[in-house]
Amino acid sequence: MEKELDGKRALELELQQLRKRLTVLKQVEASIKKLREMDIKLEEVEELFSYYLIRVNKSNNDLKDARKEQI
């Protein structure tokens, strides 16, 4: 009977450990999901930055050309 209790306790302990691991894995999964979402947003911001940088360069070139024409 004592062996049965020890076996049951061991199983309960293992079950608790597995539940803790599962909780940690779920937290890691949630963190990975957030990181992926942030990565997508970062890519969008980088694309916008590149677009505006190109626009600024074009505007600067247009201004230079206009100045040259005035001279």
N, C-alpha and C positions, 0 to 999 in steps of 0.2 A: 504494500500500500504506500509506503514511503517513497519507493522508486517511482510509482505512478505520480505522486505529488511533485517530486523533483522533475520528472519529465514534463508535467503540465506547467510548472513554473518556468522551465527552460523554454517551452514553446511560447508562453506568454511574453517572456522577455524578448525572444526573437521577434515575435509579432510587434512588440513595441518598437524595437529597433527598426524593423522594416517600415513601420508607419512613419517614424522620424525621417528615414531615408526618402520615403515617398514625398513627404512634406518639403524636404530640401530640394528634391528633383523638380517639384512643381514650382518652387520659388525660382530655381535656376531657369526653367522653361519660360516663366513670366519675364524674367530679366532679359533673356535672349530675345524674346518677342519685342520688348521695349527697345532694345538695342537695334534690332532690324528696322523698326519704325523710325528711330532716330537717324539711322543710316540713310533711309529713303529721303527723309526731310533734308538731311545734309546734302545729298545729291541734288535735290531740287534747288536749294539755296545756291549751291555752286554753279548750277546751270544759269540761274538768274544773274548771279554775279558776273559770269562770263558774258552774258547777253548785254548787261549794262556797261561792262568794260568796253565791249566792242562799240556800243552806241557812243560812249564818251570819246573814244578814239576817233570815231567818224566825225563827231561834232567838232573836235579839236582840229581835225584835218580840214573840215569845211571852213572853220574860222580862219585858219592859216591861209587857205586859198582866197577867201574874201579879203583878207588884209593885203595879200599880194596884188589883187586886182585894184585895190584902192591906191596903191603906191605907183 
